[in-house]
Amino acid sequence: MPTALLRDPSVDDAELARAVRDMGAKGASDGIAEDDRGRIFAGDYENNAIRVLDEGRWSTVVSDPRISWPDTLSIGRDGYLYFTANQLHRQPGFHGGRDMRRKPYELLRIHIGSGPVLLTRD
């Protein structure tokens, strides 16, 4: 839905419900970022991947076993998408107290050729 509706206190729940649009299936995720071209990037932890929503369609940007539960997406002014491999599913709480995480912990990046959304004050 358009964010303008979310910011407008006069819009009721029924109007918000009518504005919801299905953008398609992309898989389970943690982490999301938008670039200055209007694309939305999201982690896909089920497939060790980063996905992008571009012109209404989801596609895979990169998939690799090293992308273990991608999270904390951020787009830099240098044209790269940065993200962590946070290994959430390997924490002790999921393995009877045994820590399955593997060091070194990683901050990864992939070149996407666009920049971050820069917010300004009016």
VOGU-3710 file (C-alpha; in Angstrom, 3 decimals, decimal comma):
1> mptallrdps> 0,000/0,000/0,000  1,158/3,546/-0,513  2,923/4,866/2,588  0,913/8,103/2,324  -2,113/6,107/3,510  -0,199/4,847/6,531  0,798/8,394/7,476  -2,736/9,780/7,175  -4,602/9,461/10,511  -7,940/10,013/8,770
11> vddaelarav> -7,618/6,751/6,796  -9,569/3,960/8,489  -8,737/0,252/8,651  -11,163/-0,667/5,879  -9,527/1,770/3,449  -6,096/0,471/4,414  -7,249/-3,110/3,822  -8,494/-2,210/0,330  -5,114/-0,664/-0,523  -3,082/-3,807/0,210
21> rdmgakgasd> -1,422/-5,206/-2,934  0,051/-8,684/-3,344  3,643/-8,265/-4,563  4,231/-12,000/-5,031  6,043/-14,707/-3,119  9,708/-14,151/-2,334  10,483/-16,602/0,461  11,120/-16,116/4,160  13,343/-13,204/5,000  15,173/-11,124/7,518
31> giaeddrgri> 16,480/-7,725/6,476  15,218/-5,317/3,838  16,528/-2,229/2,023  15,382/0,046/-0,808  17,656/1,666/-3,359  17,375/5,036/-5,095  15,828/3,339/-8,135  12,821/2,079/-6,144  13,960/-1,538/-5,952  13,471/-3,490/-2,734
41> fagdyennai> 16,156/-5,934/-1,613  15,451/-8,631/0,972  17,287/-11,535/2,513  16,000/-15,038/1,752  17,324/-17,240/4,541  15,670/-20,397/3,226  17,819/-20,221/0,084  20,959/-18,444/1,367  20,117/-15,634/-1,014  19,424/-11,967/-1,577
51> rvldegrwst> 16,293/-11,226/-3,601  15,146/-8,037/-5,332  11,694/-6,723/-6,179  12,079/-4,760/-9,398  9,149/-3,559/-11,502  6,740/-5,806/-9,592  8,727/-9,028/-9,933  10,967/-10,867/-7,437  14,248/-12,363/-8,648  17,433/-13,683/-7,049
61> vvsdpriswp> 20,423/-11,324/-6,997  22,851/-13,801/-5,439  22,714/-17,187/-3,729  25,644/-18,827/-1,983  26,089/-21,183/1,014  28,170/-18,469/2,734  25,065/-16,256/2,886  23,906/-17,952/6,074  20,686/-16,207/7,192  21,243/-12,817/5,515
71> dtlsigrdgy> 20,165/-9,860/7,619  20,795/-6,154/8,299  20,748/-5,006/4,660  22,134/-1,564/3,902  22,939/0,180/0,636  26,038/2,347/0,499  26,781/5,359/-1,657  29,448/3,230/-3,336  26,848/1,143/-5,206  27,113/-1,912/-2,951
81> lyftanqlhr> 24,468/-3,721/-0,942  25,962/-4,741/2,423  24,516/-7,480/4,635  25,501/-9,818/7,444  25,506/-13,601/7,491  24,095/-13,711/11,008  23,788/-17,512/11,378  20,700/-17,097/13,577  19,597/-20,679/12,984  22,921/-21,960/14,341
91> qpgfhggrdm> 22,583/-20,348/17,787  22,521/-22,529/20,919  18,779/-22,045/21,465  18,078/-24,019/18,300  20,517/-26,868/19,052  19,974/-27,941/22,653  22,485/-25,439/24,002  25,204/-26,252/21,462  26,587/-23,260/19,555  26,798/-24,202/15,858
101> rrkpyellri> 27,886/-20,767/14,594  31,081/-20,667/12,550  33,703/-17,929/12,805  34,742/-15,655/11,322  31,453/-13,801/11,334  30,924/-12,036/8,055  29,779/-8,760/6,612  29,250/-9,337/2,897  28,595/-7,056/-0,044  27,464/-7,279/-3,642
111> higsgpvllt> 27,597/-4,563/-6,276  24,081/-3,451/-7,277  24,978/-0,261/-9,176  22,653/2,038/-7,274  22,651/4,104/-4,114  20,687/4,429/-0,895  17,485/6,353/-0,436  18,591/9,638/1,133  16,037/11,296/3,370  15,915/15,067/3,539
121> rd> 13,926/17,523/5,580  11,464/19,807/3,822
//
